């Protein structure tokens, strides 16, 4: 069954079931098992063994991410228990006077934290969720802002773990400098640029539509916290410390600084490498667990000697924090397993898609939209943009030649990156999407269903841009066409979608 059309079936089953039943855990398990059954020729016993063998391999390879999530959950619980979150909420209530300001601040924070999408999702959610909850802003809206400033920012940030991922996707014998190629793609990464513009439009005008519009209206009537996160919300009532706002800001500042230093350290900064080279060669997962552990130790040293929290209360944060991260950890483990079943060792979904692209890549003018659509579909089906880079970038180089200065090669690689981020943005099995849900503490499939219309809107505008890219072989004209398409879309929304009424100013008070 490997490397055939049947390899598409497991992600299709998973996504269809998830959207139909709204039960993401069972959908993932069924999708994984169906893939294992295909691989073993429908031998049930062997399929069970394969399923857990893949899980062992994928979870083991990503254990640093799981540890990072657990430590971050503990940090959040400790900060909350200390009373620092309450102090921050009181300050924010005095300073931030409406939904627009709160969401713009959320977006700004997402842009500032551009180092890594995992870190971005959870940190922005941790900091801004108390503020948006006070203003009764739908958690689905918060999750969209977090998600829209995670991968779309990282993919156009030269200093990020994503730049390293793109560089590592080039063939080993390639004469192209991966970092230089990445820099050239930034102006032509239409999905990322258009997403940021569209997100700012939605924040400024409040013209939410589709499932998001319904969610925002429902939350204005009655603010909704998903059942799986109500225990975390109730924890605010367990604040027992004397924490001030500085007790929130210092741990987060140390967390950011330690993660950045971790990337430099694991990248070899002490071995004489330049900053750019160190970021390119870093291990983002090791860096995140390194930074989070240092921040955890710092927080203990900050709280305990000053008696902000008692030793017992600080230790109670361990179980509370881990419990809050269990939904995200479980979904991530299952999503990684599904990705593993679809990998080249098993069903080889990437090989099947890559073969299709290579076989139909003879007409150069169609290459940018083809690469965009294939990357969009592959990333959506597998839930991994990095895996999509690794599959399609070598194909683009093989088709267009190993010349880094080729304008068409730059545009096609940009189309791959753009489509990969777009598919990842919409996929219910994407780790970034999962973590955006966790950061906002909203029901995962609610986040997916409310976000998909926005992703589709921006993807369509991006596709128009890449069609123009292919016809003109000029990336700048494609960029102009993409923004023109978005401008027309915005004009239609302004004409046909009424703004959702803002809540009274009193809702901003504590």
N, C-alpha and C positions, 0 to 999 in steps of 0.2 A: 504493500500500500504506500510505501514511501515515495515521496516526490511525485504525487499524482493529484488529480483534481479532488480526490477524497480527503486530502490533507486540509482542505478548507473547512471540512465539516465540523470538527470540534469547536473552533471559535464561533462558527455560525450558530451551532446548537446552544453554546453558552450564552451568547449575546441575545438570541431570540428568546430563550427561556427566562433570562434575567429581566428583559423588558416586558415579557408577558406575565410572569408570576410575581415580579418584584422581590423575589427571594434569591439574593446574589450568591449566598453560600452554596445552596443546593444546585444552582445553575452551574457554578464553577465545578463542583464535584462531578456532576453528570457529564459536562463537557470534557473534563480530564479523563474520565473512565471511557467515554466513547472513543477518544483518541487512542487510549491504551488498547482498546478492543480492536480498532483498525490495525494498529501496529502488530498485534499478536495473531492476527487472522481469526479474531473472535474466540480466542481461547480465554475463558473467563478467569481461570486461576492464574495464568501467566499475565493477564491484563492487570490483575490486582497487584502482582509483584512489580510489574513495570511502573504502575502508577506511584507506588511508594518508593521505588528506586529513584524515579525522577524527582519526587518530593525531597528525598534525602539529599540528592545532589544539588538541587536549586536552593533549598533552605540553607544547607551548609555553606554554599558559595556566597550567600547574602546574609550571613549571620550578623555581620557588623551593622547592617541596616536595622535589623531587629533589635539589637542591643541599643543602638542610637534612639530608636523609638521608645524603648522601655525607659532609658535614662531621661529622655525629654519629658515623658509622661510623669516621671518622679519629680523632675524639676518644676513642672507646671503645678503639680499637686502641692509641693512644698511652698511655692510662691503664693498659691491661693490660700493655703492654711495660715501663712504668715500674716495675712491681712494686706499685703502689698498690692494685690489686685484690686481690693476695695479702695485703697488710697488712690490708685491710678484711675479707677472708675469715677471717683469723686472729682479728681482733677479734670478728667475728660468731660464730665458733665458740665463743668463750669466753662470749659474752653470750646468744646465742640457743640454747636447749637443746632445741628440738623443732620438729616440723612446724608445729604450731599457732601458735607464736610467730613463726616465719618468715613464714607466710602472713598473719597479722594485721598484721605490720609491712609486708608488701607492700601489703595493702589500705589501711593508713593512709597510706603514701606515695602511693598512687593518689588518695586523697581530697585530700591536701595539694596535689598538682600538678593543679589543677582548671582551669588557664588554657586548655589546648588538648589535644584527644584525641591528636593526633599526637605531641606533645611528651610527654604522659603515657605512652603505650605504650612508647616507646623508652627514656625515662629510667628508668622503674620497672623495666623488664626489664634494663637495663644494671646497675643498682645491686643488684638482688635475685637475679639469676640465679646468680652465683657462690655465694651462700649456699644457695639452694634446691638447687643441684647437689650441694653438699657433703652435704646432708641426703637426697639421692636422691629428692627430690620430683619427681614427673612434670612434665615441661615443659608438658604439656597442662593440668595443674592450674594452673601458674603463668600460662599464657596466659589461662585463664579468669578468674583474679583480676585480671590486667591489664586485660582487655577489660571486665570488669564494673565497674571503677572508672575507665573512660575516658569514653565517651559518656554512660553513666547519671549520672556526676558532673557532667560539663560541662553537661548539659541542665537541671540544677537549680542551677547556680552562676550567680549574677547577673553576676559578673565573669568572663566567658569569651568566647571567640570564637563560641561557639554562641548566646549571648544576642544577639550582633550579627547572626548568621545569621537568627534568628527575626524580629528587628526588620526586617531588610531584605526579608523575605518578604511583608510587608504591601503591599497595593496603593498605588501612588504617591499617589493622591488620598484615601487613608483618613484619617479624622479621629482614629483610635485611635493612642495613643502605644505604639509597639512594645515599648519597655522595660517600661512599666507592665503591658502585657498579659502579657509573659513572666513578670514577678514573680507575677502572679495565678495563672498556670498551675502554679507549682512545687508547691503542696500536692496538686494533682490529677494530677500526672504519675505515674500508678500504676506503670508498668513500671519507671521509674528507682528509685522508692522501694522497691518490692517486690524488685527485683533486689539492692539493697544488703542488705536484710534476709535474703534467701535465701542470698546469698553468705556472710554472717556465720554463718548456721546451718550451712552446709556446712563452713566452716573449723573451727568449734567442735566439731562432732560427728564429722567425718570420714566421714559416711554418703554417700559417693559412689555413684551408681548409673548404670546404662546403660553407654554407651561410656566415660565417664569412670571409672567403677568398675573396668572391665577394664583401662584404661590405668594407673591407679594401682597395681593389683595386679601388673601385668606389670613396672612400673618398680621395685617393691619387690624383685622377684626378680632383675631385671637392668636396671640403669639404661640408658636408651636415648637416644642423641644422633643426630638425623637425619643422613644422609650429607652433605647440603648444608651442614651446620654443623660437621662434624667438623674441618675445617681451622681454624675459629675456635676450637674447643675446644683443638686442638693448640697454638694460639698461646700458651696459658698456659705451655707449656714453653719459650717463647722469652723469658720475662721476663728482662730484663737490667739493669734499673734499680735504683736504691736508694730507690724511692718509699715514702713513708709514707702513712698513712690521710688525712692532710691534703691529699696530692696527688690524692686522689680527690674529697674533699669540696669543696675550693675550686673546681676547674673546674665541678663540678655546680652549686654555689651561684651562681657567675658566670653559668652558662648560664641558670638559672632567672631570676635578676635581670635579665639582659640581654634575655631574651625578653619579660618583663613590661614593661620599659622600652621595648622595641621596639614593643609594642602601643600604649603610651601615645604614643610619638613618631609612629608612622604614623597614629594616630587624631587627632593635632592638639593634643596637650597644650601644646605651645609656642605655639600660636595662640590661647590663651585658653580652650580648651574645658575642661569639668570632667572629673574622672577617669572618671565614669560615661559621659559622652558620648564621651570618647576611646576607651574600650574598645568602645563601641557602633560607632564609625566606623573602627576599626582594620582593617588588612589582616593577617590572621593569618599568611599565607604569607610576606609580606615581613618580618614581625616575627620569625618563627622563623629565617629565614636570616640576618637581622641579628644576633639573639642568639647563634646558633651560631657565626657568624664571629668575633664578639667573644670568645666563650669559647675558640675555637680559638687566637686570637692570645694571649689571657691564658695559656693552657696552655703555649704555646711559651715565653713570657717567664718562666713559673714554673719550667719544667723545665730549659731550656738553661743559663741563668747558674749555677744550682746544680748542674749536671752530674748531675741525676737521670736524664737520658737524653743520650746523645751526639747531635750534630746528624744523623749518619748514621742512627742508630736511630730518631730522631724522624721523619725523612723516609721511612723504610721503612713507617711506619704509614699513609702515604697510600694505597698500593696495597692493603695488608692491610685497612684500614677500608672502602675502596670495594668490595673483593671481598666482604666480609661483607654488604654491603647490596644486592648485585646481585639476589638472589632477590626481595626486597621491591620494588625499583625496577622490575623487569621485570613483576611481577604488577600493580603499580599502573598502569603505562603501559597494559597490556592492559585492565584494569578501567575506566580512564578512557575508553579508546576504545570499549568496549562501551556505557558510559553515553552517550557522544556519539552513537553510532549510534541509540540509543533516544530522543535528545533531540528537541525540537520542530522542529529544522532537518531532521530525517530521518524516522524512523518515528513520532515524536510519541507515545510510549507514555503520557506524562503526560497529554496531551490526551485520549486514549482513556479512561483511567481517570477523569479529571476529569469528562468527559461522562457517564459511567456514574453517578458520585456525584450530579451535579447533577440527573440525570433521575429519580433514586430517593430524593430527599431531602425528600419532602413530609411525612412523618410524623416530627415532632420527637423523639418519645420513642426512636426508633431511631437518631438521629443519632450520639450518642457511640460506641456499639459499631460502627456503620457506618464512621465516620471512623477508628476504631482499627484495624479489620480491613483497610480499604483502604490505610491508611498502612503497616501491617505488611507486606502483600503487595507494595505498590509499592516500598518500601524494600528488601525482600528481593530483589526481581527486578532492581532497578537498582543496588543496592549503595550508594545515596546517601541519607542521611537529610536532608541539606540540600536536595537536589533535591525530595524529598518535601514538605518544608516549603513550598517555593516553589510547588508545584502545589496543595496541599490547603488551606493557610491562606487564600488568597484566596477559594476556594470556600466555606469555612466562613463567612467574613465576608459573602460575597454571599448565602448562604442565610439566615443568622441576623441580618443587619443590621449596619450600621456603628456599633455601640454598644459601646464597650469595657467598660462596666459590666455588660453582660448576663451573668448567671450561666451560661446555657446556652452562650453563645459562648465563655466562658472554659473551660468543661468540654470543649467540642468541640475547641478549639485544643489543650488539654492532651492530648486523645485522639490528635490528629494527631501531636504531639510524642512521645507515649508509643509509639505504633505505629511511627513512623519510627525511633526508637532501637531498638525490639525487632527490627524487620526488619533493620536495619543490623547489629545484634549477631549475628544468625544467618547473614547472607549470606556465602557464600564469596567473593563479588566486592566486598565492602565494603572500603574503604581502611583503616578502623579495625580490622577483623578481620585484614586482612593485616598491619598493623603490630603488632598484638598477637602474632601468630605470629612476626614478626621480632624483637620485643623479647624474647620468651621463647626464641627460636631453636628452635622446634619445627616439625615438618612442618605446612604450612598446613591441609591437609584433615584431619589428625588433630585439630587445634584445632577446626575447624568441626564435625566429627562428634561430638566429646566434649562440645561446648558446646550443641548443638542441643536435647538433652533438657531441659537446665536452662532454656533460653530458652522452650521450649514450656510448661514447668510455670508459669513466671512469667507468660507471656502469657495463659494460660488464666485464672489468678487475676485478672489485670488486666481481661480481658474481662468477667468476672463483675461487677467493680466498675463498669465503664462501662455495663453493662446496668442496674444499680441506679441509676446516674447518670441515665440516660434515663428510667426509670420514675418516679423521684422528683423529677427536675430539681434535685437537691441534690448538689453535689460532695462534701460532707463525708460523706454517707451512702454514696456510692460508694467513698470512701476506706476507710471502716470495713468495707464489704463485701469489698473487695479484700484487706485485711489478715486478715479473718476467713477468707476462702477460702485464703489462704496458711497460716494457722494450722492449718486442717484438713489441708491438704496435708502440712505438716510433721509433724503427728500420725501420718498414714498412713506417711510415710517412717520415722519413729522406730519404728513398729510392725513394718514389713515389710522394711526395709533394715538389715542388720547393719553396725556400724562396721567399717571396714577396719583391721586390726591395725596398731598403730604399730610402727615400727622400734625397735630397741634404741638406748639412749642413745649407744652407741659410734658410731653412724652420724653423730652430730653432730660428732665429732672430726675434725680435719684429718688 
